[in-house]
């Protein structure tokens, strides 16, 4: 237990994305449609 808490925390680095990646993800999220019906969930991609 002592070994776990005595270690120095690792430094996190901030990830960066290319503008093309961001545009792709935004476009995909705009086209994704989620429909809930009773206890089921349907996901469709509208093209």
C-alpha positions in Angstrom: 0.0 0.0 0.0 2.8 2.4 0.8 4.4 1.9 -2.7 1.2 3.0 -4.4 0.9 6.3 -2.5 4.6 7.2 -2.4 5.0 7.4 -6.2 5.0 10.7 -7.9 1.9 11.4 -10.0 2.5 11.2 -13.7 2.1 14.4 -15.7 -0.7 14.4 -18.1 -0.2 16.0 -21.5 -3.0 17.7 -23.4 -3.9 16.0 -26.7 -4.4 18.1 -29.8 -6.3 17.2 -32.9 -6.1 18.2 -36.5 -8.8 20.5 -37.8 -9.8 17.8 -40.3 -10.4 15.3 -37.4 -12.5 17.8 -35.5 -14.6 18.6 -38.6 -15.1 14.9 -39.2 -16.3 14.3 -35.7 -18.6 17.3 -35.7 -20.1 16.1 -39.0 -20.7 12.6 -37.7 -22.3 13.8 -34.5 -24.7 16.0 -36.6 -25.7 13.1 -38.7 -26.2 10.6 -35.8 -29.8 10.1 -34.8 -30.7 8.2 -31.6 -34.3 7.0 -31.1 -35.6 5.5 -27.9 -38.6 3.2 -28.1 -39.8 1.3 -25.0 -36.6 -0.3 -23.6 -34.7 -0.3 -26.9 -32.4 2.3 -28.4 -31.8 2.7 -32.1 -28.9 4.6 -33.6 -28.9 5.6 -37.2 -26.5 7.7 -39.3 -28.4 10.0 -41.6 -26.6 10.5 -44.9 
